[in-house]
Amino acid sequence: MKKEKLVYRMYRYKGDVLHARKEIPYEIRLTSRLILDEICLNWNKMKLEEKLNHAIDTNNKEAFFRLSEVYKSYVW
């Protein structure tokens, strides 16, 4: 019985070089998270102010007092 031989030939790769992805630096991740948090805070505060103004316009005291308690956490 003959033994089979396996021969490898190496050829230079002629395609584009593949680069591994780098992890995003901590400073960029932190900065982006802080910016997104501030955007969300401002949006929520703006919507709450609209609800407060609507409660004032409609003379709804119960809604105004309830919303003003929530609004206190945005202004300290």
N, C-alpha and C positions, 0 to 999 in steps of 0.2 A: 504494500500500500504506500502510495507516494504521499509525502508531507506537503501540504500547501504552504506557500510562502506569500506573505503579504508585504508589498512594497509601497511605501508612501513617498510621494514627490511633493515638495514644497514649492508653491508658486507665490510670487508677490501679489498682494491684493491690490487691484487697480481702481477700486471704487472710492467713494468718499469715506473719510475717517469718521467714525462714530464717537461722539463725546458723551460721557456719563453726565446725568443731570446733577447739579449741585443742590444742596439743601438751601432753602431760603434762610438768610442770616436772622438771628434772633432780633436784632434791632429793627429790621424791616417788618417782621411779623408783629412785634409789639406796637410799632408806630401805626401799622394798618389797623390793628385791633382797636387802638385808642381812637383813631379817626372814625371808625365805624360806630364805636360806642357813643361818641359825641354826636354823630349824625342822628343816630336813633334817639338819643336823649332830646335833642332839639326838635325832632319830628313829633315825639310823644308830647313834649311840652307845648308845642304849637297846637296840636289837636285838643289838648286839655284846655288851653286858653280859649279856643273856639267854643268848646262846650260850656265853659264858664260864662263867656260873653252871651251865648244863647240863653243860658239860665237867667242872666241879668235882664236881657231883653224881654223874656217871657214872664218875668216876675215869679220864677219858680224858686222859692226859698229853700226847699228841701234839697233840690238838686244842687243849688249853689253851695250850701253848707257841706254837703257830701263831697262835691268836687273840690272845694277849697281845702278840705282836709288832705285830699290826695295831692293837691298842688303844693302843699307845704313841704313835701319831700323834694320837690324840684327847686325850691328857693330856700336856702339855708345860709 
